[in-house]
Amino acid sequence: MSRFPLIRLHLSGIFMKIISVRQRLYPALLLP
Protein backbone atom coordinates (compact mmCIF):
# COMPACT_ATOMS: atom_id res chain seq x y z
CA MET A 1 0.00 0.00 0.00
CA SER A 2 2.93 2.35 0.64
CA ARG A 3 4.04 1.87 -2.96
CA PHE A 4 0.92 3.31 -4.61
CA PRO A 5 1.57 6.99 -3.68
CA LEU A 6 5.15 6.65 -4.95
CA ILE A 7 4.03 5.17 -8.28
CA ARG A 8 1.37 7.87 -8.61
CA LEU A 9 3.95 10.60 -7.95
CA HIS A 10 6.31 9.03 -10.51
CA LEU A 11 3.55 8.87 -13.14
CA SER A 12 2.57 12.50 -12.51
CA GLY A 13 6.22 13.49 -12.93
CA ILE A 14 6.43 11.68 -16.28
CA PHE A 15 3.12 13.29 -17.34
CA MET A 16 4.44 16.77 -16.50
CA LYS A 17 7.63 16.03 -18.47
CA ILE A 18 5.58 14.97 -21.50
CA ILE A 19 3.46 18.15 -21.24
CA SER A 20 6.57 20.36 -21.05
CA VAL A 21 8.10 18.57 -24.05
CA ARG A 22 4.85 18.97 -26.03
CA GLN A 23 4.69 22.68 -25.17
CA ARG A 24 8.25 23.02 -26.48
CA LEU A 25 7.63 21.01 -29.66
CA TYR A 26 4.25 22.49 -30.65
CA PRO A 27 5.67 25.88 -31.78
CA ALA A 28 8.33 24.06 -33.83
CA LEU A 29 5.68 21.82 -35.43
CA LEU A 30 3.40 24.78 -36.21
CA LEU A 31 6.20 26.61 -38.04
CA PRO A 32 6.58 25.65 -41.73
PDB file of N, CA, C and O in Angstrom, chain B, residues numbered from 101:
ATOM      1  N   MET B 101       0.832  -1.212   0.000  1.00  0.00           N
ATOM      2  CA  MET B 101       0.000   0.000   0.000  1.00  0.00           C
ATOM      3  C   MET B 101       0.865   1.260   0.000  1.00  0.00           C
ATOM      4  O   MET B 101       0.451   2.296  -0.522  1.00  0.00           O
ATOM      5  N   SER B 102       2.043   1.178   0.573  1.00  0.00           N
ATOM      6  CA  SER B 102       2.934   2.350   0.642  1.00  0.00           C
ATOM      7  C   SER B 102       3.572   2.638  -0.719  1.00  0.00           C
ATOM      8  O   SER B 102       4.175   3.692  -0.920  1.00  0.00           O
ATOM      9  N   ARG B 103       3.435   1.696  -1.643  1.00  0.00           N
ATOM     10  CA  ARG B 103       4.044   1.874  -2.960  1.00  0.00           C
ATOM     11  C   ARG B 103       3.160   2.722  -3.873  1.00  0.00           C
ATOM     12  O   ARG B 103       3.669   3.454  -4.723  1.00  0.00           O
ATOM     13  N   PHE B 104       1.844   2.628  -3.705  1.00  0.00           N
ATOM     14  CA  PHE B 104       0.925   3.315  -4.613  1.00  0.00           C
ATOM     15  C   PHE B 104       1.169   4.819  -4.703  1.00  0.00           C
ATOM     16  O   PHE B 104       1.243   5.340  -5.816  1.00  0.00           O
ATOM     17  N   PRO B 105       1.298   5.544  -3.592  1.00  0.00           N
ATOM     18  CA  PRO B 105       1.566   6.989  -3.682  1.00  0.00           C
ATOM     19  C   PRO B 105       2.856   7.282  -4.449  1.00  0.00           C
ATOM     20  O   PRO B 105       2.930   8.259  -5.194  1.00  0.00           O
ATOM     21  N   LEU B 106       3.865   6.437  -4.266  1.00  0.00           N
ATOM     22  CA  LEU B 106       5.148   6.646  -4.946  1.00  0.00           C
ATOM     23  C   LEU B 106       4.989   6.478  -6.452  1.00  0.00           C
ATOM     24  O   LEU B 106       5.505   7.276  -7.235  1.00  0.00           O
ATOM     25  N   ILE B 107       4.264   5.427  -6.850  1.00  0.00           N
ATOM     26  CA  ILE B 107       4.035   5.174  -8.282  1.00  0.00           C
ATOM     27  C   ILE B 107       3.230   6.321  -8.877  1.00  0.00           C
ATOM     28  O   ILE B 107       3.507   6.784  -9.984  1.00  0.00           O
ATOM     29  N   ARG B 108       2.231   6.771  -8.127  1.00  0.00           N
ATOM     30  CA  ARG B 108       1.374   7.869  -8.613  1.00  0.00           C
ATOM     31  C   ARG B 108       2.203   9.129  -8.800  1.00  0.00           C
ATOM     32  O   ARG B 108       2.036   9.838  -9.792  1.00  0.00           O
ATOM     33  N   LEU B 109       3.085   9.412  -7.867  1.00  0.00           N
ATOM     34  CA  LEU B 109       3.949  10.599  -7.954  1.00  0.00           C
ATOM     35  C   LEU B 109       4.884  10.472  -9.151  1.00  0.00           C
ATOM     36  O   LEU B 109       5.137  11.450  -9.855  1.00  0.00           O
ATOM     37  N   HIS B 110       5.396   9.262  -9.379  1.00  0.00           N
ATOM     38  CA  HIS B 110       6.306   9.026 -10.505  1.00  0.00           C
ATOM     39  C   HIS B 110       5.571   9.242 -11.826  1.00  0.00           C
ATOM     40  O   HIS B 110       6.103   9.865 -12.745  1.00  0.00           O
ATOM     41  N   LEU B 111       4.344   8.722 -11.916  1.00  0.00           N
ATOM     42  CA  LEU B 111       3.551   8.868 -13.144  1.00  0.00           C
ATOM     43  C   LEU B 111       3.228  10.334 -13.398  1.00  0.00           C
ATOM     44  O   LEU B 111       3.286  10.791 -14.540  1.00  0.00           O
ATOM     45  N   SER B 112       2.889  11.076 -12.345  1.00  0.00           N
ATOM     46  CA  SER B 112       2.572  12.499 -12.507  1.00  0.00           C
ATOM     47  C   SER B 112       3.807  13.259 -12.982  1.00  0.00           C
ATOM     48  O   SER B 112       3.695  14.200 -13.767  1.00  0.00           O
ATOM     49  N   GLY B 113       4.981  12.855 -12.509  1.00  0.00           N
ATOM     50  CA  GLY B 113       6.225  13.488 -12.934  1.00  0.00           C
ATOM     51  C   GLY B 113       6.488  13.246 -14.414  1.00  0.00           C
ATOM     52  O   GLY B 113       6.897  14.157 -15.134  1.00  0.00           O
ATOM     53  N   ILE B 114       6.253  12.016 -14.865  1.00  0.00           N
ATOM     54  CA  ILE B 114       6.426  11.684 -16.282  1.00  0.00           C
ATOM     55  C   ILE B 114       5.424  12.474 -17.115  1.00  0.00           C
ATOM     56  O   ILE B 114       5.765  12.994 -18.177  1.00  0.00           O
ATOM     57  N   PHE B 115       4.171  12.564 -16.622  1.00  0.00           N
ATOM     58  CA  PHE B 115       3.121  13.288 -17.340  1.00  0.00           C
ATOM     59  C   PHE B 115       3.500  14.756 -17.505  1.00  0.00           C
ATOM     60  O   PHE B 115       3.312  15.334 -18.576  1.00  0.00           O
ATOM     61  N   MET B 116       4.031  15.357 -16.445  1.00  0.00           N
ATOM     62  CA  MET B 116       4.443  16.767 -16.498  1.00  0.00           C
ATOM     63  C   MET B 116       5.599  16.945 -17.485  1.00  0.00           C
ATOM     64  O   MET B 116       5.671  17.948 -18.195  1.00  0.00           O
ATOM     65  N   LYS B 117       6.500  15.964 -17.521  1.00  0.00           N
ATOM     66  CA  LYS B 117       7.629  16.030 -18.470  1.00  0.00           C
ATOM     67  C   LYS B 117       7.111  15.995 -19.901  1.00  0.00           C
ATOM     68  O   LYS B 117       7.560  16.762 -20.752  1.00  0.00           O
ATOM     69  N   ILE B 118       6.155  15.091 -20.161  1.00  0.00           N
ATOM     70  CA  ILE B 118       5.578  14.971 -21.504  1.00  0.00           C
ATOM     71  C   ILE B 118       4.908  16.279 -21.899  1.00  0.00           C
ATOM     72  O   ILE B 118       5.062  16.740 -23.030  1.00  0.00           O
ATOM     73  N   ILE B 119       4.162  16.882 -20.969  1.00  0.00           N
ATOM     74  CA  ILE B 119       3.463  18.146 -21.244  1.00  0.00           C
ATOM     75  C   ILE B 119       4.479  19.239 -21.578  1.00  0.00           C
ATOM     76  O   ILE B 119       4.282  19.998 -22.527  1.00  0.00           O
ATOM     77  N   SER B 120       5.553  19.323 -20.811  1.00  0.00           N
ATOM     78  CA  SER B 120       6.565  20.363 -21.046  1.00  0.00           C
ATOM     79  C   SER B 120       7.244  20.150 -22.400  1.00  0.00           C
ATOM     80  O   SER B 120       7.546  21.113 -23.106  1.00  0.00           O
ATOM     81  N   VAL B 121       7.482  18.886 -22.758  1.00  0.00           N
ATOM     82  CA  VAL B 121       8.103  18.572 -24.051  1.00  0.00           C
ATOM     83  C   VAL B 121       7.149  18.949 -25.179  1.00  0.00           C
ATOM     84  O   VAL B 121       7.572  19.504 -26.193  1.00  0.00           O
ATOM     85  N   ARG B 122       5.839  18.643 -25.001  1.00  0.00           N
ATOM     86  CA  ARG B 122       4.848  18.974 -26.027  1.00  0.00           C
ATOM     87  C   ARG B 122       4.761  20.485 -26.208  1.00  0.00           C
ATOM     88  O   ARG B 122       4.695  20.976 -27.335  1.00  0.00           O
ATOM     89  N   GLN B 123       4.761  21.224 -25.096  1.00  0.00           N
ATOM     90  CA  GLN B 123       4.688  22.683 -25.172  1.00  0.00           C
ATOM     91  C   GLN B 123       5.896  23.245 -25.923  1.00  0.00           C
ATOM     92  O   GLN B 123       5.796  24.269 -26.600  1.00  0.00           O
ATOM     93  N   ARG B 124       7.030  22.569 -25.796  1.00  0.00           N
ATOM     94  CA  ARG B 124       8.254  23.016 -26.477  1.00  0.00           C
ATOM     95  C   ARG B 124       8.217  22.652 -27.964  1.00  0.00           C
ATOM     96  O   ARG B 124       8.708  23.402 -28.808  1.00  0.00           O
ATOM     97  N   LEU B 125       7.628  21.494 -28.272  1.00  0.00           N
ATOM     98  CA  LEU B 125       7.631  21.007 -29.658  1.00  0.00           C
ATOM     99  C   LEU B 125       6.528  21.646 -30.503  1.00  0.00           C
ATOM    100  O   LEU B 125       6.714  21.862 -31.701  1.00  0.00           O
ATOM    101  N   TYR B 126       5.377  21.951 -29.886  1.00  0.00           N
ATOM    102  CA  TYR B 126       4.250  22.487 -30.654  1.00  0.00           C
ATOM    103  C   TYR B 126       4.625  23.708 -31.508  1.00  0.00           C
ATOM    104  O   TYR B 126       4.311  23.719 -32.699  1.00  0.00           O
ATOM    105  N   PRO B 127       5.276  24.725 -30.957  1.00  0.00           N
ATOM    106  CA  PRO B 127       5.666  25.879 -31.782  1.00  0.00           C
ATOM    107  C   PRO B 127       6.540  25.467 -32.969  1.00  0.00           C
ATOM    108  O   PRO B 127       6.387  26.004 -34.066  1.00  0.00           O
ATOM    109  N   ALA B 128       7.447  24.526 -32.757  1.00  0.00           N
ATOM    110  CA  ALA B 128       8.332  24.061 -33.830  1.00  0.00           C
ATOM    111  C   ALA B 128       7.525  23.328 -34.903  1.00  0.00           C
ATOM    112  O   ALA B 128       7.818  23.437 -36.093  1.00  0.00           O
ATOM    113  N   LEU B 129       6.496  22.571 -34.467  1.00  0.00           N
ATOM    114  CA  LEU B 129       5.678  21.825 -35.426  1.00  0.00           C
ATOM    115  C   LEU B 129       4.765  22.768 -36.204  1.00  0.00           C
ATOM    116  O   LEU B 129       4.478  22.531 -37.378  1.00  0.00           O
ATOM    117  N   LEU B 130       4.309  23.839 -35.550  1.00  0.00           N
ATOM    118  CA  LEU B 130       3.403  24.782 -36.212  1.00  0.00           C
ATOM    119  C   LEU B 130       4.137  25.597 -37.276  1.00  0.00           C
ATOM    120  O   LEU B 130       3.546  25.985 -38.284  1.00  0.00           O
ATOM    121  N   LEU B 131       5.419  25.853 -37.052  1.00  0.00           N
ATOM    122  CA  LEU B 131       6.202  26.610 -38.038  1.00  0.00           C
ATOM    123  C   LEU B 131       6.437  25.773 -39.291  1.00  0.00           C
ATOM    124  O   LEU B 131       6.668  24.568 -39.186  1.00  0.00           O
ATOM    125  N   PRO B 132       6.383  26.379 -40.463  1.00  0.00           N
ATOM    126  CA  PRO B 132       6.575  25.648 -41.728  1.00  0.00           C
ATOM    127  C   PRO B 132       8.054  25.264 -41.948  1.00  0.00           C
ATOM    128  O   PRO B 132       8.388  24.647 -42.960  1.00  0.00           O
TER     129      PRO B 132
END
